Amino acid sequence: MGSNAPACDSAFVGRKVLIEDGFKEAAILVKDGVIQAVVAVSDVPQGVPIENAGDLVVIPGLVDCHVHVNEPGRTEWEGFVTATKAAAAGGVTTIVDMPLNCIPVTTTLDALKEKLKAIEGLLNVDCAFWGGVVPGNHAELEKMVAHGVVGFKCFLIHSGIDDFPNATEFDLRKAMPELARLGVPLLVHAEIECSHEDESQEHPGEWLKEEPRSYAAFLESRPRRWENEAVKLVSLLCEEFKCRTHIVHLSSSDALSIVKEAKGKQLPFTAETCPHYLTFASEEIPDGDTRFKCAPPIRERENSEKLWQALKDGTIDFVVSDHSPCTPELKLMKEGDFDKAWGGIASLQFGLPAVWTFAKKKGHKLEEVVTWMSEKTAKFAGLYGAKGKIAPGFDADIVMLDPEETFVVEKKNVQHKHKETPHEGREFNGVVKRTYVRGTKVYDQGNFTKEGHGKKILSGRLDRQKAVAGNSR
Ligand SMILES: [Zn+2]
């Protein structure tokens, strides 16, 4: 903290501001939405307007790098206005949008341009974009990076959307050297449909066909070995091509040893998990409650405990929502059919309180949660340097939070387009009071104070060097 304060047009002051060495009393000096300096409160220049957090904790806004917004094309599932409001209300100041389930899917430069045009003026928080790798779109990858996507997602199993076909090993062998050259990560939905070693056993989906309301049957229909096989395959390809490779929404704790092994070899290999895998357990999911359906599935409590352990020891790098809602009709709530219902969990607004509530019980500090959900996700998406930290040169994306106050998730406070979420009725610690995007207050205790302030992040990977450094362990 220095006494020669730089020029600024606003200041954020609090007794518990998360800076380099923990929570400290400090003032954040901001000019044109960018943090200029973090100084002692007494060093705030005279006459500068002050936002005072008082006793609330001040943390960098979260960066949720796994969100399915679905606009254009399936805006009735979730659109950018509602998704980014939910983000702001949940302390998330940057999202990275997935290349599906919008129409057209974001697998070509033209489709990317169409999305960018469609969402003009709709954003309430900042938004970057992933492209998609599908069979045959090899020639589009470099063009999309040049236009600003921060990396690419692919599936190794049916994506749920017919116009986003899954990649095979053949397709990955074409894409991965190209992505390695471009310096962007490949995000992999790691499930491969494979039959049982014992051929006399029935296909894992047979029981679910007979009892579609049974969660146990659904769980059995997407076994751990599908994930394990897929993680193994892409870890070998990562080793071969040295392409940055990332496992999205890891659920099977059996695959952790493969992730660990790849990291041990210093490969550019990372993994994420989600609040639902960390905070729910299959044993407690009621039959017929399709709000819990996602792929890979939420597994046993014992599995969840291992994911927490992996988060603690760094095998899992960070936590993202994988917010993937649809219309209530497609969730087939009345039928409770786990076989036919859309798979995807609505949770963007509740990621922080859900993870914080459980992390706290396990003895983790809020600083760790912020690292998992802001700093590391920003680094992964190449946004670090602008996002993910309260420090000079970073955007003034700031959240004021009461970490102890509790609230119950009720339909009336859900900002997602649709109110169905498996988190409904849960009591969480951590109430987001105010959210600022680049110095501007966009959310204040239930109210949206500046709509349309979010911007598209298309500057490409803002700081390649730092992003790469941040990825190595
Ligand atoms: Zn997803």
Boltz pocket constraint, residues with backbone or C-beta under 6 A from the ligand:
constraints:
  - pocket:
      binder: B
      contacts: [[A, 66], [A, 68], [A, 98], [A, 322], [A, 323], [A, 324]]
      max_distance: 6.0
